[in-house]
Amino acid sequence: MAEKKIPFAVKAAGILIGAVLIIAAAAWAYITISYKTAAQVLTGIPTYTPVKFRVFGSGEDSISANFKLYDSEGSEIGAVERSWRVESLIFDFIAVKCGAGTVLFPYRIRGQNNAGAANGTNLIRYYKQNGDCVMYGQRLSEKEQNALNRLYKYAAGIVPYFPTRYGSVVSIELRNCRSGLEYHIISRNNGSLMLGTE
């Protein structure tokens, strides 16, 4: 009985799929190694207030508010003022584990039922200026700044789409916030969040 020949197109498709899988595995290994190397460099991660906000008004299906973003030295680095057509707001952070604790990157504001990575108002972009992540102001050495830049890249480009035990999205619900009061969100170096008023 004659041996069946595998069509060239099937062989080519198999080779292509194999090559794609090898490239994807190599890319993932590079990303993981880069993250782990950077995570060991940062020390003394501060507990600080990266977000302050004020609710102007809320109805049955909309909330208007102003959010201000800060670095760890208290300098304002961005602001968002708008209305959201939602019943309640959630503030997401991207938590990235480091040797010294957890870095919490302010990520986005979204409605309660809009958990997909493409939803909400993206905030993490405010933390990159002139090629550097400015979350910790001027307090870092050059080596630490380079490590923070790599962690930022990992947080912004990988974690929302492929969460792992090293990085995940954590949320704080902004329920029952009264109009006119200024609220703040404290990010702690143990990875927890706290909502308060001033």
Secondary structure, 3 states (H helix, E strand, C coil): CCCCCCCHHHHHHHHHHHHHHHHHHHHHHHHHHHHHHHHCCCCCCCCEEEEEEEEEEECCCCEEEEEEEECCCCCEEEEEEEEECCCCEEEEEEEEEECCEEEEEEEEEEECCCCCCCCCEECHHHHEECCEECCCCCCCCHHHHHHHHHHHHHHHHCCCCCCCCCEEEEEEEECCCCCCCEEEEEECCCCCEEEEEC
